[in-house]
Amino acid sequence: MSLSNSEKEDLLKIIEVLFGHDSEIARLKDSFSVRTVEAVEEALETLVRCNANMRSLVVGLIGGAGLFVRGWLRQILSKLRSELESKRIKFDGLACKVVMAYNWRSAIIISTH
């Protein structure tokens, strides 16, 4: 199943908020797929485990049980994008975000091929 253009745009904005602007990832937006959503979902799960503010946001959007069900991110793409872009969420520490970006950037890029 492919992603709609709005889902691809939402996903790119989520990636940019989480990782910062990355011209290579932005260039690959048209190739985003369900595999890309899955890679970002796994990255977010990593961030949720080490960031209490992110955990509160995600759990509030999907409910606690949703984290254990694959595909939760696609269901909340536009809501999560809005919340992250609003700047209301503060990350607990830069280290968590940097480690997540380092560990998941390649997986996101590979998912587009």
Long-range contacts (C-beta under 8 A, 24 or more apart in sequence): 1-34, 2-33, 2-34, 3-32, 3-33, 3-34, 3-36, 3-37, 6-78, 7-32, 7-37, 7-74, 7-77, 8-32, 10-77, 10-78, 10-80, 10-81, 11-36, 11-37, 11-40, 11-77, 13-81, 13-84, 13-85, 14-40, 14-77, 14-80, 14-81, 14-84, 15-40, 15-108, 17-81, 17-84, 17-85, 18-43, 18-44, 18-47, 18-84, 18-97, 18-100, 18-101, 19-100, 19-101, 19-104, 19-105, 20-101, 22-105, 24-109, 25-105, 25-108, 25-109, 28-109, 28-112, 31-112, 31-113, 32-111, 32-112, 33-111, 33-112, 34-74, 35-111, 35-112, 36-108, 36-111, 36-112, 37-71, 37-73, 37-74, 37-77, 38-70, 38-111, 39-104, 39-107, 39-108, 39-110, 39-111, 40-73, 40-104, 40-108, 41-70, 41-71, 41-72, 41-73, 41-74, 42-104, 42-107, 43-100, 43-103, 43-104, 43-107, 43-108, 44-73, 46-100, 46-103, 46-104, 47-96, 47-97, 47-100, 50-92, 50-96, 50-99, 50-100, 51-91, 51-92, 51-93, 51-96, 51-97, 52-92, 53-89, 53-90, 53-91, 53-92, 54-89, 54-91, 54-92, 57-83, 57-84, 57-89
